[in-house]
Amino acid sequence: MKKFILFQEVLAFMICQKLSDFPKSELQKLMSRGNQLSDVGPTVDAILKNVLENGDSAILAYAAQFDKVNLSALLVTQKEIDDAISSLSPVLLSHLQKAADNIRKFHEAQLPKEIWIENTKGILLGQKQVPLSRVGCYVPGGRASYPSTVLMTAIPAKVAGVSEVIVCTPARADGTVHPLTLAAVKIAGVDKVFKTGGAQAIAAMAYGTQSIPKVDKIVGPGNVFVTVAKMKVRDFAEIDFPAGPSEVLIIADDFADPKMTAADILAQAEHDPNSISVLVTPSEAFAKKVLLELDSQKKAAKRREIIDAALLHSAILTVENLDDCVDFSNQFGPEHLQIMVDPKSEDKVLSKIKNAGSVFVGNYAPVPAGDYASGTNHVLPTSGYVRLYSGLNTMHFLKLITIQKISKEGLSNIKDTVVALAEEEGLFEHAEAIKKRFD
């Protein structure tokens, strides 16, 4: 690897150093995404304890404290949903429906097939899928509204057959939920919506309150407080995976378009001040072109303050070749991975990717396509957790139950094996349970 380039507030004064000369602590900070999760642990613990002990009253107090809204009730009424939908243009609703249709089709294709095999004569083995009973979907609010996250979390749950799907999302300052979010709730088939966000929403879904029912599993992205809360309530409700501030890693060579690449970096950066964008390229000339584009494009960005904060801990790396790009990407383990290289090299690069949440191949496959309407899921592990977890899919909402149908002939065919192994393990009654069937 040749150089490490770190974004700073003024792009004209970016640091350019050989990677070997760059402090290892700074590189580790990039790889670990700043390790923010441990910093908010005590605050989250206090919130969880308060909600567990005080239920709705704690939730309402946090709405006033964090969201600056005084609520009289947490449940969104059917009238609120109907009024929200009637306030939207038919064109916007049709776009939301189109996105929902694509998401539904892709996740229906993910459903596992029923299995029945006879690997020993007289022994029929099967597997059935059973959906979870109740699932809670966390939909962020705060700096923006995310109706797309309603579709991404609730549609796969409904496709899997979950009986009851609830959504928790913060209310706006006037006590309402964004109309498009409520339209997404209707389209996705959500059963109930509650006006609460942050770690307190996670606590409510995990423990249950007077208004909000306890769920079997909590899914959906959020900030570091939400992510830590999800990780701490796993004794009460299962979760999908840690899904914190968004991130992208772009592998690009000279065949990529600098203008598109810069736009993709800014698109990721506008999510959150803690979002991370990384470009890794074997072309120093391309890296410089992207820098110039970033300097130009970000001047017109509407969420400039957020973008500037995110770019401070984002980076551009120049390396020797595409193999180095792939090696770094697999070490980093990005939530989103864009591959913008010579089309002749696309499949080769893709075949070597081991750690990524969702991969976008080609100049015309930007992350926002998957964020909204291509059909894949945008709820993905962050902070390197792609090494351990898959992105949200229908299997997150299903339990697999194995089945055995065994005839006397079938048991006879494995009798000696079972008896021998049971007795060797010292479990003699296990062996007798087999022998007595043939006395």
C-alpha positions as CSV (number, residue, x, y, z in Angstrom):
1,M,0.0,0.0,0.0
2,K,1.3,3.4,-0.9
3,K,-0.6,6.2,0.7
4,F,-3.3,7.0,3.2
5,I,-5.5,10.0,2.7
6,L,-7.7,11.2,5.5
7,F,-10.6,13.6,4.9
8,Q,-10.4,16.9,6.8
9,E,-12.7,19.9,6.9
10,V,-10.8,21.7,4.1
11,L,-10.0,19.2,1.4
12,A,-7.1,21.3,0.1
13,F,-5.2,20.5,3.2
14,M,-5.7,16.7,3.3
15,I,-3.1,14.6,4.8
16,C,-1.2,12.4,2.3
17,Q,1.2,9.9,3.8
18,K,2.6,6.5,3.1
19,L,0.6,3.9,4.9
20,S,3.7,2.6,6.6
21,D,4.3,6.1,8.1
22,F,0.7,6.6,9.2
23,P,0.2,6.0,12.9
24,K,-1.2,2.5,13.5
25,S,-3.5,3.9,16.2
26,E,-5.3,6.1,13.5
27,L,-5.6,3.2,11.1
28,Q,-7.0,1.0,13.9
29,K,-9.5,3.8,14.7
30,L,-10.7,3.7,11.1
31,M,-11.0,-0.1,11.2
32,S,-12.9,-0.1,14.5
33,R,-15.1,2.9,13.5
34,G,-14.0,4.7,16.6
35,N,-15.3,2.0,18.9
36,Q,-18.2,4.2,20.0
37,L,-20.4,1.5,21.4
38,S,-18.7,1.3,24.8
39,D,-18.9,5.0,25.3
40,V,-22.7,5.1,25.7
41,G,-23.1,1.9,27.8
42,P,-23.9,3.6,31.1
43,T,-26.5,5.9,29.6
44,V,-28.2,3.0,27.9
45,D,-28.2,1.0,31.1
46,A,-30.0,3.8,32.9
47,I,-32.6,4.0,30.2
48,L,-33.2,0.3,30.1
49,K,-33.6,0.2,33.9
50,N,-36.1,3.1,33.9
51,V,-38.3,1.6,31.2
52,L,-38.3,-1.8,32.8
53,E,-39.4,-0.3,36.1
54,N,-41.7,2.5,34.9
55,G,-43.0,1.5,31.5
56,D,-45.1,4.0,29.6
57,S,-44.3,6.9,32.0
58,A,-40.6,6.5,31.3
59,I,-41.3,6.4,27.5
60,L,-43.4,9.6,27.6
61,A,-40.7,11.4,29.8
62,Y,-38.0,10.4,27.3
63,A,-40.1,11.7,24.4
64,A,-40.3,15.1,26.1
65,Q,-36.6,15.0,27.0
66,F,-35.1,13.7,23.7
67,D,-37.7,14.4,21.0
68,K,-39.0,17.6,22.6
69,V,-42.6,16.5,22.2
70,N,-45.3,16.0,24.9
71,L,-47.4,13.0,24.0
72,S,-50.7,11.9,25.6
73,A,-50.5,8.4,24.0
74,L,-48.0,6.3,22.3
75,L,-50.1,4.3,19.9
76,V,-50.7,5.8,16.4
77,T,-54.4,5.7,15.6
78,Q,-56.0,4.4,12.4
79,K,-57.3,8.0,11.8
80,E,-53.7,9.3,11.9
81,I,-52.6,6.7,9.4
82,D,-55.6,7.4,7.1
83,D,-55.1,11.2,7.3
84,A,-51.4,10.8,6.6
85,I,-52.0,8.7,3.5
86,S,-54.7,11.1,2.2
87,S,-52.2,14.0,2.5
88,L,-49.7,12.4,0.1
89,S,-49.6,12.7,-3.7
90,P,-50.7,9.6,-5.6
91,V,-47.4,9.7,-7.5
92,L,-45.4,9.5,-4.3
93,L,-47.6,6.7,-3.1
94,S,-47.0,4.8,-6.3
95,H,-43.3,5.1,-5.9
96,L,-43.5,3.7,-2.4
97,Q,-45.7,0.8,-3.7
98,K,-43.2,0.1,-6.4
99,A,-40.4,-0.2,-3.9
100,A,-42.5,-2.4,-1.7
101,D,-43.3,-4.7,-4.6
102,N,-39.6,-5.2,-5.5
103,I,-38.7,-5.8,-1.8
104,R,-41.5,-8.3,-1.4
105,K,-40.6,-10.2,-4.6
106,F,-36.9,-10.6,-3.6
107,H,-37.7,-11.7,0.0
108,E,-40.3,-14.2,-1.2
109,A,-37.6,-15.8,-3.3
110,Q,-35.5,-16.2,-0.1
111,L,-38.1,-18.4,1.6
112,P,-36.5,-21.8,2.3
113,K,-38.0,-24.9,0.7
114,E,-39.4,-27.7,2.8
115,I,-37.0,-30.6,3.0
116,W,-37.8,-34.3,3.0
117,I,-35.0,-36.9,2.5
118,E,-34.6,-40.6,3.1
119,N,-30.9,-41.1,3.7
120,T,-31.5,-44.6,5.3
121,K,-34.3,-46.9,4.2
122,G,-37.2,-46.5,6.6
123,I,-36.1,-43.1,8.0
124,L,-37.7,-40.0,6.5
125,L,-36.1,-36.8,7.6
126,G,-37.8,-33.4,7.2
127,Q,-37.6,-29.8,8.1
128,K,-40.4,-27.2,8.6
129,Q,-40.4,-23.5,9.0
130,V,-42.3,-21.8,11.8
131,P,-42.5,-18.0,11.9
132,L,-42.0,-16.0,15.0
133,S,-45.2,-14.8,16.7
134,R,-44.5,-11.1,17.2
135,V,-41.6,-8.9,15.9
136,G,-40.7,-5.3,16.7
137,C,-39.3,-3.1,13.9
138,Y,-37.2,-0.1,14.9
139,V,-37.5,2.8,12.4
140,P,-35.1,5.7,13.0
141,G,-36.3,9.3,13.1
142,G,-34.4,12.3,14.4
143,R,-32.4,13.9,11.5
144,A,-34.6,12.3,8.8
145,S,-37.6,10.0,8.4
146,Y,-37.1,6.5,7.0
147,P,-40.3,5.0,5.4
148,S,-37.9,2.7,3.4
149,T,-36.8,1.1,6.7
150,V,-40.5,0.3,7.4
151,L,-40.6,-1.6,4.1
152,M,-37.2,-3.3,4.7
153,T,-38.1,-4.6,8.1
154,A,-41.8,-5.3,8.1
155,I,-42.2,-6.8,4.6
156,P,-39.7,-9.7,5.1
157,A,-41.4,-10.4,8.5
158,K,-44.8,-10.6,6.8
159,V,-43.4,-12.7,4.0
160,A,-42.1,-15.1,6.6
161,G,-45.6,-15.3,8.1
162,V,-45.1,-13.4,11.4
163,S,-48.5,-12.9,13.0
164,E,-48.0,-9.5,14.5
165,V,-45.5,-6.8,13.4
166,I,-45.2,-3.6,15.4
167,V,-43.1,-0.5,14.6
168,C,-41.5,2.0,17.0
169,T,-40.4,5.3,15.5
170,P,-39.9,8.7,17.1
171,A,-42.6,11.4,16.8
172,R,-41.9,14.8,15.3
173,A,-42.0,18.0,17.4
174,D,-45.8,18.3,16.6
175,G,-46.5,14.8,17.9
176,T,-47.0,13.3,14.5
177,V,-45.2,10.6,12.6
178,H,-44.0,11.5,9.0
179,P,-46.9,10.8,6.6
180,L,-44.8,8.7,4.2
181,T,-43.6,6.5,7.1
182,L,-47.3,5.9,8.0
183,A,-48.1,5.1,4.3
184,A,-45.2,2.6,4.4
185,V,-46.7,1.1,7.5
186,K,-50.0,0.5,5.6
187,I,-48.4,-0.9,2.5
188,A,-46.1,-3.2,4.5
189,G,-49.0,-4.6,6.6
190,V,-47.8,-3.4,10.0
191,D,-50.2,-4.1,12.8
192,K,-49.4,-1.4,15.3
193,V,-47.2,1.8,15.4
194,F,-45.9,3.5,18.5
195,K,-44.4,6.9,18.9
196,T,-41.1,6.3,20.6
197,G,-37.4,6.1,19.5
198,G,-33.9,5.6,20.9
199,A,-32.8,3.1,23.5
200,Q,-36.2,3.5,25.2
201,A,-38.0,2.1,22.2
202,I,-35.8,-1.0,22.3
203,A,-36.4,-1.4,26.0
204,A,-40.2,-1.1,25.5
205,M,-40.2,-3.8,22.8
206,A,-37.9,-6.1,24.8
207,Y,-39.7,-5.8,28.2
208,G,-43.2,-4.7,27.2
209,T,-45.0,-1.7,28.7
210,Q,-48.6,-0.9,29.4
211,S,-49.0,0.2,25.8
212,I,-46.2,-1.6,23.8
213,P,-46.3,-5.4,23.7
214,K,-43.2,-7.5,24.3
215,V,-41.8,-9.0,21.1
216,D,-39.9,-12.1,20.3
217,K,-37.3,-10.3,18.1
218,I,-36.2,-6.7,17.4
219,V,-34.9,-5.7,14.0
220,G,-33.8,-2.5,12.4
221,P,-31.0,0.1,12.3
222,G,-30.3,3.0,14.6
223,N,-27.7,5.2,16.2
224,V,-25.1,3.9,18.8
225,F,-27.7,4.2,21.6
226,V,-30.1,2.0,19.8
227,T,-27.4,-0.5,18.8
228,V,-26.1,-0.9,22.3
229,A,-29.6,-1.2,23.7
230,K,-30.3,-4.0,21.3
231,M,-27.2,-5.8,22.3
232,K,-28.1,-5.5,26.0
233,V,-31.7,-6.8,25.9
234,R,-30.9,-10.2,24.3
235,D,-32.0,-12.1,27.4
236,F,-35.5,-10.7,26.8
237,A,-35.8,-10.6,23.0
238,E,-33.6,-11.8,20.2
239,I,-32.2,-9.2,17.8
240,D,-31.1,-9.2,14.2
241,F,-27.5,-7.9,14.6
242,P,-25.7,-4.7,15.5
243,A,-26.7,-2.1,12.9
244,G,-25.3,1.3,13.8
245,P,-24.2,4.4,11.8
246,S,-24.1,3.6,8.1
247,E,-20.9,2.9,6.1
248,V,-19.6,2.3,2.6
249,L,-16.4,1.1,1.1
250,I,-15.8,1.7,-2.6
251,I,-13.3,-0.3,-4.7
252,A,-12.6,1.7,-7.8
253,D,-10.0,1.9,-10.6
254,D,-9.6,4.3,-13.5
255,F,-12.7,2.9,-15.3
256,A,-14.9,4.4,-12.5
257,D,-16.4,7.8,-12.9
258,P,-14.9,10.3,-10.3
259,K,-18.1,12.4,-10.3
260,M,-20.2,9.3,-9.5
261,T,-17.7,8.1,-6.9
262,A,-17.7,11.5,-5.1
263,A,-21.5,11.6,-5.2
264,D,-21.6,8.1,-3.6
265,I,-19.2,9.2,-0.8
266,L,-21.4,12.2,-0.1
267,A,-24.6,10.2,-0.2
268,Q,-23.2,8.0,2.6
269,A,-21.8,10.8,4.6
270,E,-25.2,12.7,4.8
271,H,-26.7,9.8,6.8
272,D,-25.1,10.7,10.1
273,P,-22.0,12.5,11.6
274,N,-20.7,9.1,12.5
275,S,-21.2,7.6,9.1
276,I,-18.0,6.4,7.4
277,S,-17.0,6.4,3.7
278,V,-13.9,4.7,2.5
279,L,-12.5,4.7,-1.1
280,V,-9.7,2.3,-1.9
281,T,-8.1,2.5,-5.3
282,P,-4.9,1.4,-7.1
283,S,-4.9,4.7,-9.0
284,E,-3.5,7.8,-7.4
285,A,-4.7,9.9,-10.3
286,F,-8.2,8.7,-9.8
287,A,-8.0,9.5,-6.1
288,K,-7.1,13.1,-6.9
289,K,-10.0,13.4,-9.3
290,V,-12.4,12.2,-6.7
291,L,-11.0,14.7,-4.2
292,L,-11.6,17.6,-6.6
293,E,-15.1,16.3,-7.2
294,L,-15.8,16.1,-3.5
295,D,-14.5,19.6,-2.9
296,S,-16.9,20.9,-5.7
297,Q,-20.0,18.8,-4.9
298,K,-20.1,19.2,-1.2
299,K,-20.3,22.9,-1.5
300,A,-23.9,22.5,-2.8
301,A,-24.9,19.8,-0.3
302,K,-28.0,20.5,1.7
303,R,-26.8,18.5,4.7
304,R,-23.4,20.1,4.7
305,E,-22.8,20.1,8.5
306,I,-23.5,16.4,8.8
307,I,-21.4,15.6,5.7
308,D,-18.4,17.6,7.0
309,A,-18.5,15.7,10.3
310,A,-18.7,12.3,8.6
311,L,-15.8,13.1,6.3
312,L,-13.5,13.9,9.2
313,H,-13.3,10.2,10.0
314,S,-13.6,8.8,6.5
315,A,-10.7,8.0,4.2
316,I,-9.2,7.4,0.8
317,L,-6.6,4.7,0.4
318,T,-4.3,4.2,-2.6
319,V,-2.8,0.7,-3.0
320,E,-0.8,-1.2,-5.5
321,N,-3.5,-3.2,-7.3
322,L,-7.0,-4.6,-7.1
323,D,-6.0,-7.5,-5.0
324,D,-4.8,-5.1,-2.3
325,C,-8.2,-3.4,-2.6
326,V,-10.0,-6.7,-1.9
327,D,-7.7,-7.6,0.9
328,F,-8.4,-4.3,2.7
329,S,-12.1,-4.5,2.1
330,N,-12.3,-8.0,3.6
331,Q,-10.4,-6.7,6.6
332,F,-12.6,-3.7,7.0
333,G,-15.9,-5.7,6.5
334,P,-18.1,-2.9,5.1
335,E,-21.9,-2.7,5.5
336,H,-22.1,-1.6,1.8
337,L,-19.5,-2.4,-0.7
338,Q,-19.4,-0.8,-4.2
339,I,-17.2,-2.4,-6.9
340,M,-16.6,0.2,-9.6
341,V,-13.9,-1.3,-11.8
342,D,-13.1,-2.4,-15.4
343,P,-16.1,-4.6,-16.3
344,K,-13.7,-7.3,-17.2
345,S,-12.5,-7.4,-13.6
346,E,-15.8,-7.2,-11.9
347,D,-16.5,-10.9,-11.5
348,K,-12.9,-11.6,-10.4
349,V,-13.1,-8.9,-7.7
350,L,-16.6,-10.1,-6.6
351,S,-15.5,-13.7,-6.3
352,K,-12.8,-12.7,-3.7
353,I,-15.2,-10.8,-1.5
354,K,-15.7,-12.6,1.9
355,N,-17.0,-9.9,4.2
356,A,-19.7,-7.5,3.1
357,G,-23.3,-6.7,4.0
358,S,-24.5,-5.9,0.5
359,V,-22.5,-5.6,-2.7
360,F,-23.2,-3.1,-5.5
361,V,-21.4,-3.9,-8.8
362,G,-20.8,-1.3,-11.6
363,N,-20.9,2.4,-12.1
364,Y,-24.7,2.3,-12.2
365,A,-25.2,0.4,-9.0
366,P,-25.0,3.0,-6.2
367,V,-26.0,2.2,-2.7
368,P,-29.2,4.4,-2.8
369,A,-30.6,1.9,-5.3
370,G,-30.5,-0.8,-2.7
371,D,-31.6,1.7,0.0
372,Y,-34.9,2.1,-1.6
373,A,-36.1,0.1,-4.6
374,S,-33.9,-2.5,-6.1
375,G,-35.4,-5.1,-3.8
376,T,-32.5,-6.2,-1.6
377,N,-32.5,-5.3,2.1
378,H,-30.8,-2.2,3.4
379,V,-30.8,-3.3,7.1
380,L,-27.2,-4.6,7.4
381,P,-24.6,-5.3,10.0
382,T,-22.1,-2.4,10.6
383,S,-18.8,-1.9,12.4
384,G,-17.3,-5.1,10.9
385,Y,-20.1,-7.4,12.1
386,V,-20.5,-8.6,8.5
387,R,-17.8,-11.2,9.5
388,L,-20.4,-12.8,11.7
389,Y,-23.9,-11.9,10.5
390,S,-25.9,-11.8,7.3
391,G,-28.0,-8.8,6.4
392,L,-31.7,-8.9,7.2
393,N,-33.6,-11.5,5.3
394,T,-36.7,-13.8,5.7
395,M,-34.7,-16.4,7.7
396,H,-34.4,-13.8,10.5
397,F,-38.1,-14.3,11.1
398,L,-38.3,-18.1,10.9
399,K,-37.4,-21.0,13.2
400,L,-36.5,-24.3,11.6
401,I,-37.9,-27.5,13.2
402,T,-36.5,-30.8,12.1
403,I,-38.8,-33.9,11.8
404,Q,-38.1,-37.6,11.8
405,K,-40.5,-40.3,10.6
406,I,-38.9,-43.7,11.4
407,S,-40.4,-47.1,10.7
408,K,-39.4,-50.3,12.5
409,E,-37.2,-51.2,9.5
410,G,-35.6,-47.8,9.6
411,L,-34.7,-48.0,13.3
412,S,-33.4,-51.5,12.7
413,N,-31.0,-50.2,10.1
414,I,-29.4,-47.8,12.6
415,K,-30.0,-49.8,15.8
416,D,-26.5,-51.2,16.3
417,T,-24.9,-47.8,15.6
418,V,-27.1,-46.0,18.2
419,V,-26.6,-48.7,20.8
420,A,-22.9,-48.8,20.4
421,L,-22.4,-45.0,20.6
422,A,-24.8,-44.6,23.5
423,E,-23.1,-47.3,25.6
424,E,-19.7,-45.8,24.7
425,E,-20.9,-42.5,26.1
426,G,-22.1,-44.2,29.3
427,L,-25.8,-43.4,28.5
428,F,-27.1,-46.9,29.0
429,E,-30.8,-46.0,29.1
430,H,-30.4,-44.4,25.7
431,A,-29.3,-47.8,24.5
432,E,-32.1,-49.6,26.3
433,A,-34.7,-47.3,24.7
434,I,-33.5,-48.8,21.4
435,K,-33.1,-52.4,22.5
436,K,-36.5,-52.7,24.1
437,R,-38.2,-51.9,20.8
438,F,-36.8,-55.2,19.4
439,D,-37.2,-57.5,22.5
